[in-house]
Structures are given as structure tokens and as C-alpha cells.
């Protein structure tokens, strides 16, 4: 039979390990944080979050000019939100999606063709915070700063995401591991389903 | 003062939570596993590991024919190995790097230009296991199978990684968040440093 002293010792060891785990979890978890003047704090550990997809030179506007350089974009989500999506097909409150834009390098080292990723050129964050934002979600753009003001809801990104996003204003149609989950959980938006049914009108 | 009964209850709660954490850790950690006939078991949870980079239509051979379709490749590493690399600039034993190849989609949904990611077409795994492989590392290729035989060491991938890789036979020169760490920790390979100094001879 375990003695009280041994129990307390064991409890102490477990608690220390558990505290370590919680510290790790806080680092890589969502913990959406704002400044006193409602700016979003930069999610420092987003590169350790769950990766969703990358795009190459993507554009939603046929009229936009071709840039003179190639670009990658990488999308990450906080692990807690990813787990909820995997179970339910949609996003919980305090979800943070991070879009990281990187320059594309061509020939270099032993690479002869195609493109690999260079320096980060900017980060955009899409945050779900129902108590704070009237449309549940808000966008923030970061350059080199560690805090960012909310992008005004008059910006095109809000109306475009609201009109075309597959799941809860997010472009899950471009996240290849999440789209099948949303289909199986029947969480695809009516607007997306209608668009997907009528390709000729896109 | 805490009673023995309360201590045991608290210990029970903490142990259950700790067990949950360990289960999670085992799922997303490295835990390299082999079958009895030395095949590597598929790393089921690699999409929850740490993302390193993506390439687009990359090729190391100038003579290779252009394929008739575009391809993405995404690279992931087990979180334990990532943490060690962040601290030391090189890989610990039992590191697993996963290269996932995906087809690239063009116009689709609201995307008008460039490419987004489609279905996975194959996975290649690079494993460091010093007790098992004479060169410390081995490659395994997966299609739809859940186990894979080691790719023979006569394959080009071994000689190419040995000759050109920036860190410990891995192409860290294409991992934009890891290359600065390797530079600062002085873990870049002599072969890579020589190649980087003499671009005209590449």
C-alpha cells in the first residue's frame, strides 16, 4: 500500500510534469491575446501549429496584374481548433488561422527547376472571437510589428469570405485534409454548395 | 492540511489528465515503428507534426522532362526532433522527415490563377536510426500501403543527400526557418558550405 509520503512525492513529480505540459500547451495553443487598445498580439509560435495547405501565386481576381515574382502562401491553425474541426467539421470560438506569405526562390543550391520557399513577407490572421467581433470573425495584417489593428469590416476580404467560403467564412475548399471532413459532417455553407453545383456561372 | 483521501483523489485526476497527454504525445510524436520484417510503419499522424516547407515543381535534375502537371511537395518533421533542431541546429536520433507530394489544382472555386493543393499522391519518409542503418539514415516510400520496405542504399537519393545536404544529409537549405538556426549553430555541412561559396561551379 502506498504511503502518504510516497503519494505526496509522486503527486509532486506528476504536477511538475503537468505544469511543463501546460506551459508547452500555452506556447503552441491559441490563447488569442489583445492589447489594451484592441490590437491583436502576434501569434509567436504559429509555425508549430497545425499546417493546412500552401498555395502558389493564387489570386481570386482575374483582372489583377501578374506580379513580377512568384509567391507561396502557407496556412496554419492552432492545434485546439484543428482537433475540434476534425471532430465536428467546423471551427470553435478562439480559432486562429494564420496565412503566411513567402517569396518563391527558383534556381538555387541543387534546385534546377520549379520553386522553393524564401523569406516571409507578411502574415495575415483570421480570428474567431464571438464576444468581440459582430461577424464572429476578424482579419489582422502583420508586417514586422508585434501587434496589429483589426482590418476594417469594409475591406473586400470580409465580403469575399462571407460569399464564397466553404465553412464558416473560411476557405476550407483549399484545405485538402479538411474539405472531406466538412463534407462528411455536412458543414459546407449553402453559398459554397450552390457555387460548386453551378460551375458555369462561377 | 490536505488529507490522504483528498491527495489520492487529486493524484487520480492529475494522473488521468497526464495519461491523456501522453496518449496525445504518442500520437503526434515520432515513435518510429517497424514490422518484424524491418518495414517502416506509416506515420499516421504526420499532418499534425511540425511543417517545414513546401516546394512547387522542384527538380534537382536539369535533364528531367517537364511533367504535364504541376506538383506540390510538403515537408513535416516529428515535434521532438524539431525542438532539438531549434536548440542544437541538427537532428537527434529517431528523427522522421516526411515528404508529402500533392497534385496542384489551377482554376477552381474562386481561384482564378496560380495553384492550390489537391490530393496526396505519395509520401516519402527519411528516418534517422543509428542502431539500425549503417549510414544513420534511410528512405522509405509509401503509396497506399501502411508499411514500406527501405529504399536500397544504391538509390540516387542517398548519394545526392550525402553530397549536397546542408545539415546531416537533410536539405535544410530549403527549410527557411531552420537554415538560419543551422548557420547560427555552425552545423552546416562542409560540402554545402563549399557549394554555397562557389556558385559558378554548381
HADDOCK unambig.tbl for C-alpha pairs under 7 A between the chains (distance, minus, plus):
assign (segid A and resid 4 and name CA) (segid B and resid 4 and name CA) 6.26 0.50 0.50
assign (segid A and resid 11 and name CA) (segid B and resid 11 and name CA) 5.74 0.50 0.50
assign (segid A and resid 18 and name CA) (segid B and resid 18 and name CA) 6.54 0.50 0.50
assign (segid A and resid 48 and name CA) (segid B and resid 50 and name CA) 5.51 0.50 0.50
assign (segid A and resid 50 and name CA) (segid B and resid 48 and name CA) 5.50 0.50 0.50
assign (segid A and resid 51 and name CA) (segid B and resid 51 and name CA) 6.13 0.50 0.50
assign (segid A and resid 53 and name CA) (segid B and resid 117 and name CA) 6.77 0.50 0.50
assign (segid A and resid 54 and name CA) (segid B and resid 116 and name CA) 6.65 0.50 0.50
assign (segid A and resid 54 and name CA) (segid B and resid 117 and name CA) 6.74 0.50 0.50
assign (segid A and resid 55 and name CA) (segid B and resid 115 and name CA) 5.74 0.50 0.50
assign (segid A and resid 55 and name CA) (segid B and resid 116 and name CA) 4.61 0.50 0.50
assign (segid A and resid 55 and name CA) (segid B and resid 117 and name CA) 6.75 0.50 0.50
assign (segid A and resid 56 and name CA) (segid B and resid 114 and name CA) 5.55 0.50 0.50
assign (segid A and resid 56 and name CA) (segid B and resid 115 and name CA) 5.13 0.50 0.50
assign (segid A and resid 56 and name CA) (segid B and resid 116 and name CA) 6.53 0.50 0.50
assign (segid A and resid 57 and name CA) (segid B and resid 113 and name CA) 6.86 0.50 0.50
assign (segid A and resid 57 and name CA) (segid B and resid 114 and name CA) 4.41 0.50 0.50
assign (segid A and resid 57 and name CA) (segid B and resid 115 and name CA) 6.53 0.50 0.50
assign (segid A and resid 58 and name CA) (segid B and resid 111 and name CA) 6.57 0.50 0.50
assign (segid A and resid 58 and name CA) (segid B and resid 113 and name CA) 5.35 0.50 0.50
assign (segid A and resid 58 and name CA) (segid B and resid 114 and name CA) 4.30 0.50 0.50
assign (segid A and resid 58 and name CA) (segid B and resid 115 and name CA) 5.74 0.50 0.50
assign (segid A and resid 59 and name CA) (segid B and resid 111 and name CA) 5.84 0.50 0.50
assign (segid A and resid 59 and name CA) (segid B and resid 112 and name CA) 5.70 0.50 0.50
assign (segid A and resid 59 and name CA) (segid B and resid 113 and name CA) 5.21 0.50 0.50
assign (segid A and resid 59 and name CA) (segid B and resid 114 and name CA) 6.65 0.50 0.50
assign (segid A and resid 60 and name CA) (segid B and resid 110 and name CA) 5.62 0.50 0.50
assign (segid A and resid 60 and name CA) (segid B and resid 111 and name CA) 4.76 0.50 0.50
assign (segid A and resid 60 and name CA) (segid B and resid 112 and name CA) 5.25 0.50 0.50
assign (segid A and resid 61 and name CA) (segid B and resid 112 and name CA) 6.20 0.50 0.50
assign (segid A and resid 62 and name CA) (segid B and resid 112 and name CA) 5.57 0.50 0.50
assign (segid A and resid 110 and name CA) (segid B and resid 60 and name CA) 5.61 0.50 0.50
assign (segid A and resid 111 and name CA) (segid B and resid 58 and name CA) 6.58 0.50 0.50
assign (segid A and resid 111 and name CA) (segid B and resid 59 and name CA) 5.86 0.50 0.50
assign (segid A and resid 111 and name CA) (segid B and resid 60 and name CA) 4.76 0.50 0.50
assign (segid A and resid 112 and name CA) (segid B and resid 59 and name CA) 5.71 0.50 0.50
assign (segid A and resid 112 and name CA) (segid B and resid 60 and name CA) 5.26 0.50 0.50
assign (segid A and resid 112 and name CA) (segid B and resid 61 and name CA) 6.19 0.50 0.50
assign (segid A and resid 112 and name CA) (segid B and resid 62 and name CA) 5.56 0.50 0.50
assign (segid A and resid 113 and name CA) (segid B and resid 57 and name CA) 6.85 0.50 0.50
assign (segid A and resid 113 and name CA) (segid B and resid 58 and name CA) 5.34 0.50 0.50
assign (segid A and resid 113 and name CA) (segid B and resid 59 and name CA) 5.21 0.50 0.50
assign (segid A and resid 114 and name CA) (segid B and resid 56 and name CA) 5.55 0.50 0.50
assign (segid A and resid 114 and name CA) (segid B and resid 57 and name CA) 4.42 0.50 0.50
assign (segid A and resid 114 and name CA) (segid B and resid 58 and name CA) 4.30 0.50 0.50
assign (segid A and resid 114 and name CA) (segid B and resid 59 and name CA) 6.65 0.50 0.50
assign (segid A and resid 115 and name CA) (segid B and resid 55 and name CA) 5.74 0.50 0.50
assign (segid A and resid 115 and name CA) (segid B and resid 56 and name CA) 5.13 0.50 0.50
assign (segid A and resid 115 and name CA) (segid B and resid 57 and name CA) 6.54 0.50 0.50
assign (segid A and resid 115 and name CA) (segid B and resid 58 and name CA) 5.75 0.50 0.50
assign (segid A and resid 116 and name CA) (segid B and resid 54 and name CA) 6.65 0.50 0.50
assign (segid A and resid 116 and name CA) (segid B and resid 55 and name CA) 4.61 0.50 0.50
assign (segid A and resid 116 and name CA) (segid B and resid 56 and name CA) 6.54 0.50 0.50
assign (segid A and resid 116 and name CA) (segid B and resid 174 and name CA) 6.46 0.50 0.50
assign (segid A and resid 117 and name CA) (segid B and resid 53 and name CA) 6.77 0.50 0.50
assign (segid A and resid 117 and name CA) (segid B and resid 54 and name CA) 6.74 0.50 0.50
assign (segid A and resid 117 and name CA) (segid B and resid 55 and name CA) 6.76 0.50 0.50
assign (segid A and resid 117 and name CA) (segid B and resid 174 and name CA) 6.79 0.50 0.50
assign (segid A and resid 117 and name CA) (segid B and resid 176 and name CA) 6.60 0.50 0.50
assign (segid A and resid 118 and name CA) (segid B and resid 176 and name CA) 5.98 0.50 0.50
assign (segid A and resid 119 and name CA) (segid B and resid 176 and name CA) 6.71 0.50 0.50
assign (segid A and resid 174 and name CA) (segid B and resid 116 and name CA) 6.45 0.50 0.50
assign (segid A and resid 174 and name CA) (segid B and resid 117 and name CA) 6.77 0.50 0.50
assign (segid A and resid 176 and name CA) (segid B and resid 117 and name CA) 6.59 0.50 0.50
assign (segid A and resid 176 and name CA) (segid B and resid 118 and name CA) 5.97 0.50 0.50
assign (segid A and resid 176 and name CA) (segid B and resid 119 and name CA) 6.72 0.50 0.50
